[in-house]
Amino acid sequence: MPHSTAPRTAPSWRLQSQLEPRPDPSILDWLFDEGSLTRRLTRLSNDGFSVTPLFEGWQSLRADECAALDLTEGSEGWVREVYLRGHGEAWVFARSVAARSALQGDGLHMDELGSRSLGELLFCDQAFQRRAIEVCHYPQQWLPVECRAPELWGRRSRFDRGALSVLVAEVFLPTLWLAARAHPENC
């Protein structure tokens, strides 16, 4: 079941220039790193990286997702929720969405990824253009029960290839910050 319960107030997604107060520089570095998060997590985990699918399927997209993808509110799309893990430990919760209309006939088979990383696929295809990274304190109601916590930093960005747009949101869990502090040489 996807984790899309409506929060009391919608998150305020902001660009780096709009952040006040600013988080710690080490957190900012992770939030606004424009490289592949999959590659960075693989490096931090010394190749102990894995993806655990939690939910994949068609559903109505959230209002903030529709706005980010320039869709009519309530549009249907493919939703993929996963944990990105280091040595079996959940480090990042990720939610990726794309409109049904854009996916049909595009050749991107989000429904066939399984335990492969969508991010790696997006970064390997030079045709995808990444838009600006936005961040917020991700609503805990949108997280799986086992990792819910207040004030977790999340980021999202939109990847465009022709008529296809994929919105990728990544929420950094406390376990990631512990691993990054324990192994700064791998960050």
N, C-alpha and C positions, 0 to 999 in steps of 0.2 A: 504494500500500500504506500503511495507516495506521501511525502510529508509536506503538505501544502495548506494546513489549517491557517485561516486568516488571522494575522496578529491584530491586536487592538489598534495599533497605528502602523501604517505602511512604513517600511524602511526608507530612510533618506539616503539614496545612493549618491555618492559624491566623488568628484575628481580629486586628485592629489592637491591641487591648488585651493580646494575648498575645505580642506580638513582643518578644523580648529576644535579642540586642541589636537596637536599632532601626536601620533603614537611614537613610541620608542623607535630610534633609527633602524634597529635590527628588524622590527616588525614592518616598518615602512619598506625596507629592502625586499621582504617577501611579498608584501601586498602589491607593489608596483613593478616587480620584476617582469619584464616583457618576454623573457625566454620561456621555454617549455617547463612547466611545473613538474611534469612527469620526469624529465631529465634531472631536474634539481633534486627531486625526492629520491630518484635512483642513486644519485651521487651521495646524498646524505645517508642512505641506508646501505651503502656499499653493495649495490645490486640486490638488496633484499626487498625490492619494491614489488607490490602486487595491487590488483584492482579487484574489489569485491562488489559485484552488482547487488543492489538492494531492490530496485524497481525499474522496470522498463515497460512502457506502454503508452497508448493514446489516452489523452485526457484534456480537459479544458485547462488552458494555461492561466496562471495568475495574472492579475491586472498589471503588476509591474513588469512582468515578462512580455505581455502583449504590447505595452507602451515601448519597451526597449527594442522590440522587433517590428515596430510600426504595424501592428495588427489590431483589428477590431477587438475590443474587450470580449473575453469569453471564447476566443478562437481556440480551435483544437490543435494540439500538437503532440509530437513524440517527446516523452519525458524519460530521462535516464538519470537515476540516482545511484551513486556508488560511494564506496569508501576507497580512498587512496591510502595504502598501507605501507609501513616500513617495518620489516621483520614481523609481519602479522598484526601489528598494532595500528589501529585507525588513526591516521594523522590528519586527513582532510576529508570532509564530506563534500561531494561535488554533485551538482544538479545541472544537467544540460538539457536544453529544449530547442525544438525547431518546429515551425508551422507545418502542418500536414500538407498544405498546398505547395510549399517550397520543397519538401522532401520528395514528393511524387515525381518520379522520372529523372531525378537529379544524379543518381548514381552513388550517393552517400547512404550506406545501409547502416544507420544507427542501431537498427534492431538486430544486427548480426555481430556486434562488437564483443558480446560476452565479457570475458575478463581482460580484454585488451583496452588500452587507454585511448579514449577519444582525443585527448590533447595531443598525443603523439601523432595521430592521424592528421589532425588539423595543422600541426607544425611541419609535417612532411609534405603536405600539398601546398606548393608555392602559390597556387591560385587563391588561397584564402588570405584575406586582408583582415588584420585585427584592428578593431576600433579601440578607443581609449578605455583604460581600466577604471572602473568605478568601485568604491568600497563603502561598506556600512557595517554597523553592528547588526549581525544577522539575527532575525527574530528566532528565538529558541523554539517557538511553536512549529517552525519549518524544518526543524532538525529531527533525526531519529531519536526516540526516547532515550536510548542508552548514551547519547552524547550531548544531550541538552544542557546548556549552561548559558547564563546571561553574558552579554557583551562580547561574544566571540566575533572576531573580525572575519568578514567575508568580502570577496571581491568578485566582480563579474566583468566579462567583456564579450563583445559580439564579434563573431568571425563571419565575414561575407565572402561568397564566391558566386558571382552572377546573381541569380534570383534567390539563392539559398543563403539564409542567415541562421547561424547557430549561436545561441546565448549560453555561455558557460559560466556558472557560479561555483566558487570554491570557498569553503569555510574552513579556516585554520583552527584545528582542535588543540587543546592544551598539551596533548602528548607530542605534537610537532614541536612546540616551543621547547619542551624538555629535551627532545632529541637534538635540536639545533644548538642549544646551549651546551649539551654534553659533547657534541662533535663539531665545533665551529670550523674546524679545518675542512670539513666535507660540505659546508654550505656554499 
